[in-house]
């Protein structure tokens, strides 16, 4: 016999619904959910911090994280994205729980434009009313959701400039374990083989893989002339994530965050790149990254065959 309220048409008895009016346009409100570096700044109730282990903002992808409570207790969580409709809706399934009390539910987030503001609603639906009540009692889920959206509201305001920048997101899955794919990003002898899209070549490549270390590439056009890319490594979490900030010859500032999702014998790489302003180089970035990731796949295949 199914548990009470399970799979009934009316789910109101097994829901937690939280609504917040955000002082930001819908695109910016949605963007705050699409990047793990921004999510970490506001996720969870007051006093909590978050560590990302893997992140892939795509249908079938997910976010594996650990929430750290103000009392020092850790709460491992995993989200799997079931539906993403930019900038209207995000649906994810949540898997987590500690001390024998599971936290399994599906959450739907909707974004409704109200002029220059956004009404955001989170609807957590549990299998049964008892499951919802247990999470409310054990984790203070209803109040926690309210505080989480309060932190989001503050972060959207604080990050308006960053969230409003031109952004590029590229996702690619490689048939190789994560450690090997990460190696291909962090050793100069590998990077120089794939980072420059053909028919350009790479006469110089420097990879000083440490926070503050240099990441410099010289790209040479077939007809002559060099295109330098000078960047610096920032946050590093091998083999899960790396970031670097750089500048193009036209003065455009680029921030790049790369995450590596472990799929056992496969690895999903997500590249999120933001720019200070639009330019010819930015408009050509999707084609350039497509070719570059194709070449990365060739190098990874070579490394796997060693």
VOGU-3710 file (C-alpha; in Angstrom, 3 decimals, decimal comma):
1> xxxxxxxxxx> 0,000/0,000/0,000  1,464/3,419/-0,897  2,266/5,762/1,964  -0,282/8,400/2,799  -0,384/11,363/0,310  2,111/9,631/-2,017  1,493/10,285/-5,734  -1,839/12,013/-5,110  -3,046/14,770/-7,387  -3,010/17,350/-4,596
11> xxxxxxxxxx> 0,508/17,650/-3,205  -0,168/20,610/-0,889  -0,076/18,417/2,243  3,491/17,290/1,448  5,012/20,560/0,208  7,146/23,379/1,520  6,529/26,530/-0,525  8,670/29,653/-0,127  8,333/32,895/-2,107  10,567/35,957/-2,276
21> xxxxxxxxxx> 10,423/39,159/-4,328  13,967/39,839/-5,537  15,181/43,321/-6,384  16,665/42,206/-9,716  15,475/41,410/-13,266  14,554/37,812/-14,020  17,709/37,093/-16,060  19,923/38,048/-13,120  17,837/36,100/-10,618  18,085/33,011/-12,817
31> xxxxxxxxxx> 21,839/33,499/-13,319  22,381/33,310/-9,549  21,295/29,657/-9,755  23,417/28,736/-12,774  26,937/29,211/-11,356  28,360/27,294/-8,414  30,671/30,160/-7,409  27,621/32,380/-6,900  25,466/29,635/-5,348  28,109/29,058/-2,682
41> xxxxxxxxxx> 27,739/32,648/-1,485  24,079/32,328/-0,518  23,109/28,650/-0,307  21,728/27,494/3,027  20,430/29,220/6,169  22,257/32,025/7,936  25,666/30,929/9,238  26,106/28,075/6,748  28,886/27,813/4,186  29,076/25,527/1,159
51> xxxxxxxxxx> 31,807/23,559/-0,609  31,214/22,451/-4,203  32,603/19,077/-5,275  31,106/18,849/-8,777  28,742/21,118/-10,701  27,129/20,791/-14,127  24,192/23,102/-14,814  22,410/21,059/-17,473  19,547/18,591/-17,622  20,891/15,309/-16,259
61> xxxxxxxxxx> 23,820/17,114/-14,638  23,971/18,064/-11,023  25,564/19,749/-8,059  27,339/17,702/-5,391  28,094/19,819/-2,341  28,675/19,800/1,376  26,948/22,345/3,604  28,878/23,294/6,745  26,740/24,303/9,709  27,752/27,037/12,143
71> xxxxxxxxxx> 28,226/24,272/14,758  30,829/22,562/12,539  28,555/19,735/11,381  28,690/18,743/7,700  25,666/17,987/5,545  26,443/16,262/2,220  23,904/16,929/-0,541  23,388/16,046/-4,181  21,105/17,781/-6,683  20,225/16,369/-10,108
81> xxxxxxxxxx> 18,742/18,810/-12,634  15,544/17,424/-14,181  14,462/20,508/-16,139  16,023/23,872/-17,003  14,002/26,482/-18,901  15,940/29,753/-18,950  14,914/32,137/-17,407  11,568/30,716/-16,269  12,037/27,485/-14,336  14,493/25,053/-12,742
91> xxxxxxxxxx> 13,493/21,605/-11,474  15,868/19,405/-9,525  15,738/16,223/-7,452  17,467/16,424/-4,076  19,286/13,586/-2,310  20,725/14,016/1,159  20,193/13,562/4,858  22,159/12,692/8,001  21,562/10,739/11,202  19,043/8,448/9,528
101> xxxxxxxxxx> 16,674/11,230/8,444  16,644/11,407/4,627  16,020/14,639/2,738  14,638/13,403/-0,572  12,362/15,684/-2,568  11,836/17,404/-5,891  12,133/21,182/-6,005  10,665/23,474/-8,636  11,895/27,072/-8,784  9,903/29,526/-10,881
111> xxxxxxxxxx> 10,898/33,068/-11,857  8,121/35,572/-12,613  9,002/39,041/-13,875  7,347/41,949/-12,049  8,769/44,955/-13,839  12,461/45,165/-12,934  11,966/42,760/-10,048  11,442/38,993/-9,906  9,055/36,933/-7,837  10,805/33,643/-7,170
121> xxxxxxxxxx> 8,971/30,643/-5,751  10,552/27,435/-4,452  8,222/24,435/-4,176  9,690/21,383/-2,402  7,511/18,308/-2,918  8,074/15,217/-0,757  6,801/11,689/-1,322  4,627/11,821/1,806  3,447/14,276/4,420  5,410/12,310/7,027
131> xxxxxxxxxx> 8,623/12,750/4,998  8,043/16,496/4,806  7,282/16,761/8,524  10,438/14,814/9,412  12,607/17,211/7,404  10,900/20,234/8,963  11,461/18,829/12,448  15,024/17,549/11,929  16,477/20,295/9,736  14,142/23,263/10,242
141> xxxxxxxxxx> 13,556/23,111/6,489  10,784/25,703/6,244  12,713/28,370/8,142  15,925/27,303/6,403  14,330/27,878/2,994  13,163/31,327/4,078  16,659/32,281/5,275  18,236/30,860/2,113  16,092/33,077/-0,103  16,871/36,026/2,144
151> xxxxxxxxxx> 20,579/35,405/1,533  19,905/35,012/-2,196  18,121/38,362/-2,243  21,144/40,031/-0,665  23,575/38,283/-3,016  21,688/39,183/-6,193  21,965/42,841/-5,221  25,654/42,508/-4,302  26,482/40,595/-7,506  24,379/42,556/-10,034
161> xxxxxxxxxx> 27,427/43,726/-11,993  29,024/40,277/-12,060  25,786/38,456/-12,946  25,026/40,976/-15,659  28,263/40,377/-17,549  28,323/38,662/-20,914  28,704/34,936/-20,253  29,518/31,765/-22,154  28,800/28,237/-20,926  30,277/25,182/-22,679
171> xxxxxxxxxx> 29,697/21,581/-21,543  31,523/18,528/-22,888  31,779/14,903/-21,708  34,996/12,965/-22,311  35,532/9,197/-22,240  38,264/9,337/-19,624  38,534/9,448/-15,815  38,506/12,832/-14,133  42,136/12,770/-12,970  43,370/12,332/-16,515
181> xxxxxxxxxx> 41,168/15,102/-17,938  42,278/17,421/-15,139  45,907/16,629/-15,958  45,313/17,746/-19,547  44,343/21,199/-18,204  47,246/21,625/-15,811  50,450/20,594/-17,598  51,959/22,860/-20,244  53,000/19,996/-22,526  49,344/18,984/-22,829
191> xxxxxxxxxx> 47,761/22,452/-22,829  49,860/23,657/-25,768  48,456/20,779/-27,859  44,780/21,698/-27,494  44,159/25,193/-26,087  44,774/27,080/-29,357  42,094/26,391/-32,014  43,474/25,281/-35,370  44,793/26,539/-37,748  46,493/28,758/-35,141
201> xxxxxxxxxx> 49,596/27,333/-33,472  51,122/27,721/-30,004  54,768/28,881/-30,007  54,744/29,519/-26,232  52,799/28,092/-23,287  53,354/28,615/-19,552  51,290/26,812/-16,878  52,321/27,580/-13,304  49,537/25,638/-11,624  49,116/27,295/-8,233
211> xxxxxxxxxx> 46,970/30,133/-6,888  48,470/33,303/-8,356  50,509/31,318/-10,873  50,766/32,358/-14,510  48,690/30,842/-17,300  50,077/32,313/-20,523  49,452/31,221/-24,092  50,776/32,742/-27,308  48,588/31,949/-30,311  50,110/32,454/-33,771
221> xxxxxxxxxx> 48,047/33,048/-36,903  49,005/31,096/-40,082  49,706/34,335/-41,942  51,881/35,618/-39,095  51,175/37,715/-36,029  50,717/36,642/-32,429  47,668/36,739/-30,198  48,749/36,641/-26,533  46,528/35,416/-23,710  47,850/36,326/-20,271
231> xxxxxxxxxx> 45,978/34,955/-17,251  46,490/34,096/-13,580  45,197/31,063/-11,734  42,798/31,804/-8,889  40,800/29,255/-6,916  41,997/25,671/-7,410  40,426/22,465/-6,098  42,115/19,512/-7,862  40,673/17,547/-9,558  37,261/19,184/-9,238
241> xxxxxxxxxx> 37,642/22,806/-10,259  40,001/25,539/-11,408  39,653/29,221/-12,206  41,763/31,761/-14,029  41,406/35,453/-14,831  42,891/36,978/-17,951  42,878/39,917/-20,309  42,608/40,109/-24,082  44,629/42,549/-26,236  41,506/44,735/-26,586
251> xxxxxxxxxx> 41,397/45,152/-22,799  38,463/42,815/-22,229  38,721/41,095/-18,854  37,854/37,391/-18,853  37,037/35,229/-15,849  36,960/31,468/-16,430  35,707/28,738/-14,104  36,094/25,096/-15,124  34,452/22,238/-13,220  35,077/18,520/-13,673
261> xxxxxxxxxx> 32,200/16,148/-12,892  33,285/12,577/-12,141  31,190/9,998/-14,015  33,510/7,067/-13,131  35,066/6,352/-16,552  33,769/9,602/-18,050  34,199/13,240/-17,104  31,909/16,167/-17,826  33,758/19,465/-18,149  31,792/22,713/-17,781
271> xxxxxxxxxx> 33,479/25,957/-18,818  31,840/29,171/-17,607  33,466/32,306/-18,970  32,365/35,866/-18,239  33,513/39,027/-19,997  33,582/42,684/-19,033  32,004/43,696/-22,358  31,026/42,295/-25,732  33,638/42,369/-28,500  34,639/40,561/-31,701
281> xxxxxxxxxx> 36,677/38,099/-29,638  33,724/37,402/-27,358  31,365/36,876/-30,282  33,804/34,339/-31,725  34,291/32,538/-28,406  31,629/29,803/-28,901  33,219/28,641/-32,170  36,695/28,903/-30,670  35,783/26,872/-27,590  34,010/24,251/-29,713
291> xxxxxxxxxx> 37,215/23,677/-31,696  39,350/23,838/-28,562  37,282/21,218/-26,719  37,379/18,995/-29,806  41,169/19,184/-29,637  41,101/18,527/-25,890  39,213/15,318/-26,665  42,025/14,240/-29,005  44,680/14,900/-26,353  42,670/13,087/-23,666
301> xxxxxx> 42,350/10,065/-25,984  46,116/10,080/-26,488  46,743/10,264/-22,741  44,339/7,440/-22,066  46,195/5,277/-24,559  49,578/5,748/-22,857
//
